[in-house]
Amino acid sequence: MKCLILAAGYATRLYPLTENFPKPLLKVGEKTILDWLADDIAPAVDGFVVVTNHKFADHFRDWARTRGAQPVAVVDDGTTSDATRLGAVRDIEYAVRETGIDDDLLVVAGDNVLDFSLQRFIAYARGKGTSCIMRFREPDAAKLTRCGVVETAGEDAADPDLVLRMEEKPAQPRSHWVCPPFYYFTRADLARLAAGLAAGCGTDAPGSYIAWLCTQAPVHAMPMPGRRYDIGNLESYREVQATYRGIA
């Protein structure tokens, strides 16, 4: 199994830091954001694929050379500006096609740091035998309209983690469960990507594919076992630098 890292964004809200430098390679403590993720995941996968844009591709190729023996493929999606980006779902489809991935696949956003190990999520997904996401409870109703909101079967159901519905940025959220950008796709569900795009699933947020997929096949949602630090702007980056202590 490989891990696909989504790193094709332009991080315009972090300018000037990211005007000519990719957000996943910013330092948090002694390591880059991307190294925190990759060091945690590495024992559970047999290689990484980083999908990025043309503007930052050489930065990621330089990073790949620091990763030692474990293979890292860098896929350039050819875009050069925020206005021309493909969107996360099309980037996933493009990277899978370019590298010939034909296996289960962990997909993660390259701009988050966590205080728990994603190996727990991989173990959970393998135990379920389905494509899986994570979920955490967001009490702020206003924030829900800017997130991927998940409905599950619930604690009283025979399969409480089963995803019944997911919607990106809903005007009227139907639950307080939010999906962070970490996804485990089975080989069979990865092969449905082209069908999902043809059916009109959204392309900007990676959760848009899950919103379509859960209408076609079982998807489970693991409660997130710790905290996620989402680096979206300069203020949040400074907060993470001040507070992050690594994976527990």
NULO-747323 format. One record per residue (C-alpha): residue in three letters; chain; x negated, y, z. Coordinates in nm, 2 decimals. Layout:
residues N
<res:ala&chain:A&px:X&py:Y&pz:Z>
...
***
This chain:
residues 248
<res:met&chain:A&px:0.00&py:0.00&pz:0.00>
<res:lys&chain:A&px:-0.12&py:0.35&pz:-0.08>
<res:cys&chain:A&px:-0.03&py:0.69&pz:0.07>
<res:leu&chain:A&px:0.07&py:0.97&pz:-0.16>
<res:ile&chain:A&px:0.00&py:1.32&pz:-0.02>
<res:leu&chain:A&px:0.21&py:1.61&pz:-0.16>
<res:ala&chain:A&px:-0.02&py:1.91&pz:-0.20>
<res:ala&chain:A&px:0.10&py:2.09&pz:-0.51>
<res:gly&chain:A&px:0.25&py:2.39&pz:-0.34>
<res:tyr&chain:A&px:0.10&py:2.74&pz:-0.35>
<res:ala&chain:A&px:0.17&py:2.85&pz:0.02>
<res:thr&chain:A&px:0.25&py:3.20&pz:-0.07>
<res:arg&chain:A&px:0.37&py:3.28&pz:0.28>
<res:leu&chain:A&px:0.01&py:3.22&pz:0.41>
<res:tyr&chain:A&px:-0.15&py:3.48&pz:0.18>
<res:pro&chain:A&px:-0.43&py:3.59&pz:0.18>
<res:leu&chain:A&px:-0.56&py:3.27&pz:0.34>
<res:thr&chain:A&px:-0.42&py:3.05&pz:0.06>
<res:glu&chain:A&px:-0.43&py:3.29&pz:-0.24>
<res:asn&chain:A&px:-0.73&py:3.09&pz:-0.37>
<res:phe&chain:A&px:-0.75&py:2.80&pz:-0.13>
<res:pro&chain:A&px:-0.50&py:2.51&pz:-0.06>
<res:lys&chain:A&px:-0.32&py:2.51&pz:0.27>
<res:pro&chain:A&px:-0.38&py:2.14&pz:0.35>
<res:leu&chain:A&px:-0.76&py:2.21&pz:0.36>
<res:leu&chain:A&px:-0.73&py:2.48&pz:0.62>
<res:lys&chain:A&px:-0.90&py:2.39&pz:0.95>
<res:val&chain:A&px:-0.71&py:2.30&pz:1.27>
<res:gly&chain:A&px:-0.97&py:2.25&pz:1.54>
<res:glu&chain:A&px:-1.27&py:2.07&pz:1.40>
<res:lys&chain:A&px:-1.09&py:1.91&pz:1.10>
<res:thr&chain:A&px:-0.88&py:2.01&pz:0.80>
<res:ile&chain:A&px:-0.50&py:1.95&pz:0.82>
<res:leu&chain:A&px:-0.54&py:1.69&pz:0.55>
<res:asp&chain:A&px:-0.82&py:1.50&pz:0.75>
<res:trp&chain:A&px:-0.60&py:1.49&pz:1.06>
<res:leu&chain:A&px:-0.33&py:1.31&pz:0.85>
<res:ala&chain:A&px:-0.57&py:1.09&pz:0.64>
<res:asp&chain:A&px:-0.78&py:0.98&pz:0.94>
<res:asp&chain:A&px:-0.46&py:0.86&pz:1.12>
<res:ile&chain:A&px:-0.31&py:0.68&pz:0.81>
<res:ala&chain:A&px:-0.63&py:0.53&pz:0.67>
<res:pro&chain:A&px:-0.63&py:0.20&pz:0.87>
<res:ala&chain:A&px:-0.28&py:0.12&pz:0.74>
<res:val&chain:A&px:-0.33&py:0.18&pz:0.37>
<res:asp&chain:A&px:-0.58&py:0.08&pz:0.10>
<res:gly&chain:A&px:-0.62&py:0.42&pz:-0.06>
<res:phe&chain:A&px:-0.48&py:0.77&pz:-0.11>
<res:val&chain:A&px:-0.34&py:0.97&pz:-0.40>
<res:val&chain:A&px:-0.33&py:1.35&pz:-0.37>
<res:val&chain:A&px:-0.09&py:1.52&pz:-0.62>
<res:thr&chain:A&px:-0.18&py:1.89&pz:-0.65>
<res:asn&chain:A&px:-0.17&py:2.18&pz:-0.90>
<res:his&chain:A&px:-0.43&py:2.28&pz:-1.15>
<res:lys&chain:A&px:-0.53&py:2.59&pz:-0.95>
<res:phe&chain:A&px:-0.64&py:2.38&pz:-0.65>
<res:ala&chain:A&px:-0.73&py:2.05&pz:-0.81>
<res:asp&chain:A&px:-1.11&py:2.10&pz:-0.78>
<res:his&chain:A&px:-1.08&py:2.18&pz:-0.41>
<res:phe&chain:A&px:-0.91&py:1.84&pz:-0.35>
<res:arg&chain:A&px:-1.17&py:1.66&pz:-0.57>
<res:asp&chain:A&px:-1.44&py:1.81&pz:-0.35>
<res:trp&chain:A&px:-1.25&py:1.69&pz:-0.04>
<res:ala&chain:A&px:-1.20&py:1.34&pz:-0.19>
<res:arg&chain:A&px:-1.58&py:1.30&pz:-0.21>
<res:thr&chain:A&px:-1.60&py:1.35&pz:0.17>
<res:arg&chain:A&px:-1.37&py:1.05&pz:0.24>
<res:gly&chain:A&px:-1.63&py:0.78&pz:0.21>
<res:ala&chain:A&px:-1.56&py:0.44&pz:0.06>
<res:gln&chain:A&px:-1.18&py:0.45&pz:0.08>
<res:pro&chain:A&px:-1.05&py:0.55&pz:-0.27>
<res:val&chain:A&px:-0.88&py:0.89&pz:-0.32>
<res:ala&chain:A&px:-0.73&py:0.97&pz:-0.65>
<res:val&chain:A&px:-0.65&py:1.34&pz:-0.72>
<res:val&chain:A&px:-0.37&py:1.40&pz:-0.97>
<res:asp&chain:A&px:-0.34&py:1.74&pz:-1.13>
<res:asp&chain:A&px:0.02&py:1.82&pz:-1.22>
<res:gly&chain:A&px:-0.10&py:2.09&pz:-1.46>
<res:thr&chain:A&px:0.09&py:2.39&pz:-1.30>
<res:thr&chain:A&px:-0.08&py:2.71&pz:-1.23>
<res:ser&chain:A&px:0.17&py:2.92&pz:-1.03>
<res:asp&chain:A&px:0.45&py:2.90&pz:-0.78>
<res:ala&chain:A&px:0.69&py:2.99&pz:-1.06>
<res:thr&chain:A&px:0.60&py:2.69&pz:-1.27>
<res:arg&chain:A&px:0.57&py:2.42&pz:-1.01>
<res:leu&chain:A&px:0.73&py:2.09&pz:-1.08>
<res:gly&chain:A&px:0.89&py:2.04&pz:-0.74>
<res:ala&chain:A&px:0.82&py:1.76&pz:-0.50>
<res:val&chain:A&px:1.03&py:1.48&pz:-0.66>
<res:arg&chain:A&px:0.89&py:1.54&pz:-1.00>
<res:asp&chain:A&px:0.54&py:1.55&pz:-0.85>
<res:ile&chain:A&px:0.60&py:1.21&pz:-0.69>
<res:glu&chain:A&px:0.73&py:1.06&pz:-1.02>
<res:tyr&chain:A&px:0.44&py:1.21&pz:-1.21>
<res:ala&chain:A&px:0.17&py:1.08&pz:-0.96>
<res:val&chain:A&px:0.33&py:0.73&pz:-0.95>
<res:arg&chain:A&px:0.33&py:0.72&pz:-1.33>
<res:glu&chain:A&px:-0.02&py:0.86&pz:-1.38>
<res:thr&chain:A&px:-0.18&py:0.62&pz:-1.12>
<res:gly&chain:A&px:0.03&py:0.31&pz:-1.20>
<res:ile&chain:A&px:0.15&py:0.26&pz:-0.84>
<res:asp&chain:A&px:0.36&py:-0.06&pz:-0.82>
<res:asp&chain:A&px:0.39&py:-0.13&pz:-0.45>
<res:asp&chain:A&px:0.55&py:0.01&pz:-0.14>
<res:leu&chain:A&px:0.44&py:0.38&pz:-0.09>
<res:leu&chain:A&px:0.41&py:0.62&pz:0.20>
<res:val&chain:A&px:0.47&py:0.98&pz:0.09>
<res:val&chain:A&px:0.37&py:1.26&pz:0.32>
<res:ala&chain:A&px:0.35&py:1.64&pz:0.30>
<res:gly&chain:A&px:-0.01&py:1.76&pz:0.33>
<res:asp&chain:A&px:0.07&py:2.06&pz:0.54>
<res:asn&chain:A&px:0.19&py:1.92&pz:0.87>
<res:val&chain:A&px:0.00&py:1.80&pz:1.18>
<res:leu&chain:A&px:0.15&py:1.56&pz:1.43>
<res:asp&chain:A&px:0.08&py:1.46&pz:1.79>
<res:phe&chain:A&px:0.18&py:1.10&pz:1.71>
<res:ser&chain:A&px:0.05&py:0.83&pz:1.47>
<res:leu&chain:A&px:0.23&py:0.77&pz:1.14>
<res:gln&chain:A&px:0.12&py:0.41&pz:1.18>
<res:arg&chain:A&px:0.42&py:0.38&pz:1.40>
<res:phe&chain:A&px:0.64&py:0.48&pz:1.12>
<res:ile&chain:A&px:0.48&py:0.24&pz:0.88>
<res:ala&chain:A&px:0.53&py:-0.04&pz:1.12>
<res:tyr&chain:A&px:0.90&py:0.06&pz:1.17>
<res:ala&chain:A&px:0.96&py:0.06&pz:0.79>
<res:arg&chain:A&px:0.79&py:-0.27&pz:0.74>
<res:gly&chain:A&px:1.01&py:-0.42&pz:1.01>
<res:lys&chain:A&px:1.33&py:-0.28&pz:0.85>
<res:gly&chain:A&px:1.23&py:-0.39&pz:0.50>
<res:thr&chain:A&px:1.39&py:-0.08&pz:0.34>
<res:ser&chain:A&px:1.29&py:0.26&pz:0.24>
<res:cys&chain:A&px:1.28&py:0.48&pz:0.56>
<res:ile&chain:A&px:1.26&py:0.84&pz:0.68>
<res:met&chain:A&px:1.22&py:1.00&pz:1.02>
<res:arg&chain:A&px:1.47&py:1.22&pz:1.20>
<res:phe&chain:A&px:1.46&py:1.46&pz:1.49>
<res:arg&chain:A&px:1.73&py:1.66&pz:1.66>
<res:glu&chain:A&px:1.75&py:2.03&pz:1.57>
<res:pro&chain:A&px:1.97&py:2.23&pz:1.81>
<res:asp&chain:A&px:1.96&py:2.55&pz:1.62>
<res:ala&chain:A&px:2.25&py:2.55&pz:1.37>
<res:ala&chain:A&px:2.10&py:2.83&pz:1.17>
<res:lys&chain:A&px:1.78&py:2.63&pz:1.11>
<res:leu&chain:A&px:1.98&py:2.33&pz:0.99>
<res:thr&chain:A&px:2.09&py:2.52&pz:0.67>
<res:arg&chain:A&px:1.72&py:2.54&pz:0.57>
<res:cys&chain:A&px:1.65&py:2.17&pz:0.63>
<res:gly&chain:A&px:1.73&py:1.82&pz:0.50>
<res:val&chain:A&px:2.02&py:1.71&pz:0.73>
<res:val&chain:A&px:2.08&py:1.34&pz:0.79>
<res:glu&chain:A&px:2.39&py:1.15&pz:0.91>
<res:thr&chain:A&px:2.32&py:0.80&pz:1.05>
<res:ala&chain:A&px:2.56&py:0.52&pz:1.15>
<res:gly&chain:A&px:2.52&py:0.61&pz:1.52>
<res:glu&chain:A&px:2.44&py:0.44&pz:1.85>
<res:asp&chain:A&px:2.77&py:0.25&pz:1.86>
<res:ala&chain:A&px:2.71&py:0.09&pz:1.51>
<res:ala&chain:A&px:2.56&py:-0.25&pz:1.44>
<res:asp&chain:A&px:2.28&py:-0.07&pz:1.25>
<res:pro&chain:A&px:2.25&py:0.26&pz:1.42>
<res:asp&chain:A&px:1.96&py:0.39&pz:1.21>
<res:leu&chain:A&px:2.12&py:0.33&pz:0.88>
<res:val&chain:A&px:2.14&py:0.66&pz:0.68>
<res:leu&chain:A&px:2.50&py:0.73&pz:0.57>
<res:arg&chain:A&px:2.43&py:1.06&pz:0.40>
<res:met&chain:A&px:2.16&py:1.32&pz:0.36>
<res:glu&chain:A&px:2.18&py:1.67&pz:0.22>
<res:glu&chain:A&px:1.91&py:1.93&pz:0.16>
<res:lys&chain:A&px:1.99&py:2.28&pz:0.29>
<res:pro&chain:A&px:2.36&py:2.23&pz:0.35>
<res:ala&chain:A&px:2.59&py:2.53&pz:0.39>
<res:gln&chain:A&px:2.79&py:2.33&pz:0.65>
<res:pro&chain:A&px:2.56&py:2.08&pz:0.82>
<res:arg&chain:A&px:2.73&py:1.76&pz:0.93>
<res:ser&chain:A&px:2.49&py:1.66&pz:1.20>
<res:his&chain:A&px:2.19&py:1.79&pz:1.40>
<res:trp&chain:A&px:1.95&py:1.53&pz:1.27>
<res:val&chain:A&px:1.68&py:1.67&pz:1.05>
<res:cys&chain:A&px:1.44&py:1.48&pz:0.82>
<res:pro&chain:A&px:1.07&py:1.59&pz:0.83>
<res:pro&chain:A&px:0.86&py:1.53&pz:0.51>
<res:phe&chain:A&px:0.74&py:1.18&pz:0.57>
<res:tyr&chain:A&px:0.89&py:0.90&pz:0.36>
<res:tyr&chain:A&px:0.84&py:0.52&pz:0.31>
<res:phe&chain:A&px:0.96&py:0.39&pz:-0.02>
<res:thr&chain:A&px:0.98&py:0.02&pz:-0.10>
<res:arg&chain:A&px:0.85&py:-0.09&pz:-0.43>
<res:ala&chain:A&px:1.20&py:-0.15&pz:-0.56>
<res:asp&chain:A&px:1.32&py:0.20&pz:-0.46>
<res:leu&chain:A&px:1.01&py:0.37&pz:-0.60>
<res:ala&chain:A&px:1.10&py:0.21&pz:-0.93>
<res:arg&chain:A&px:1.44&py:0.40&pz:-0.91>
<res:leu&chain:A&px:1.28&py:0.74&pz:-0.93>
<res:ala&chain:A&px:1.34&py:0.79&pz:-1.30>
<res:ala&chain:A&px:1.70&py:0.68&pz:-1.25>
<res:gly&chain:A&px:1.75&py:0.93&pz:-0.97>
<res:leu&chain:A&px:1.61&py:1.22&pz:-1.18>
<res:ala&chain:A&px:1.83&py:1.12&pz:-1.47>
<res:ala&chain:A&px:2.13&py:1.12&pz:-1.23>
<res:gly&chain:A&px:2.05&py:1.48&pz:-1.14>
<res:cys&chain:A&px:1.90&py:1.45&pz:-0.80>
<res:gly&chain:A&px:1.73&py:1.77&pz:-0.68>
<res:thr&chain:A&px:1.36&py:1.81&pz:-0.75>
<res:asp&chain:A&px:1.23&py:2.08&pz:-0.52>
<res:ala&chain:A&px:1.25&py:1.91&pz:-0.18>
<res:pro&chain:A&px:1.13&py:1.55&pz:-0.15>
<res:gly&chain:A&px:1.43&py:1.47&pz:0.06>
<res:ser&chain:A&px:1.65&py:1.53&pz:-0.25>
<res:tyr&chain:A&px:1.55&py:1.18&pz:-0.37>
<res:ile&chain:A&px:1.65&py:1.03&pz:-0.04>
<res:ala&chain:A&px:1.99&py:1.20&pz:-0.07>
<res:trp&chain:A&px:2.05&py:1.02&pz:-0.39>
<res:leu&chain:A&px:1.88&py:0.69&pz:-0.29>
<res:cys&chain:A&px:2.09&py:0.64&pz:0.02>
<res:thr&chain:A&px:2.39&py:0.61&pz:-0.21>
<res:gln&chain:A&px:2.22&py:0.33&pz:-0.40>
<res:ala&chain:A&px:2.03&py:0.12&pz:-0.14>
<res:pro&chain:A&px:1.99&py:0.10&pz:0.24>
<res:val&chain:A&px:1.77&py:0.36&pz:0.39>
<res:his&chain:A&px:1.69&py:0.38&pz:0.77>
<res:ala&chain:A&px:1.59&py:0.68&pz:0.98>
<res:met&chain:A&px:1.35&py:0.63&pz:1.27>
<res:pro&chain:A&px:1.37&py:0.88&pz:1.56>
<res:met&chain:A&px:1.05&py:1.09&pz:1.54>
<res:pro&chain:A&px:0.84&py:0.98&pz:1.84>
<res:gly&chain:A&px:0.66&py:1.31&pz:1.90>
<res:arg&chain:A&px:0.61&py:1.66&pz:1.78>
<res:arg&chain:A&px:0.55&py:1.79&pz:1.43>
<res:tyr&chain:A&px:0.37&py:2.12&pz:1.37>
<res:asp&chain:A&px:0.50&py:2.27&pz:1.05>
<res:ile&chain:A&px:0.25&py:2.53&pz:0.91>
<res:gly&chain:A&px:0.47&py:2.76&pz:0.71>
<res:asn&chain:A&px:0.33&py:3.11&pz:0.77>
<res:leu&chain:A&px:0.04&py:3.29&pz:0.93>
<res:glu&chain:A&px:0.21&py:3.30&pz:1.27>
<res:ser&chain:A&px:0.27&py:2.93&pz:1.28>
<res:tyr&chain:A&px:-0.08&py:2.85&pz:1.16>
<res:arg&chain:A&px:-0.23&py:3.06&pz:1.45>
<res:glu&chain:A&px:0.01&py:2.88&pz:1.69>
<res:val&chain:A&px:-0.11&py:2.54&pz:1.57>
<res:gln&chain:A&px:-0.48&py:2.64&pz:1.60>
<res:ala&chain:A&px:-0.42&py:2.75&pz:1.96>
<res:thr&chain:A&px:-0.22&py:2.45&pz:2.07>
<res:tyr&chain:A&px:-0.30&py:2.14&pz:1.87>
<res:arg&chain:A&px:-0.49&py:1.87&pz:2.05>
<res:gly&chain:A&px:-0.47&py:1.58&pz:1.81>
<res:ile&chain:A&px:-0.29&py:1.25&pz:1.78>
<res:ala&chain:A&px:-0.17&py:1.09&pz:2.10>
***
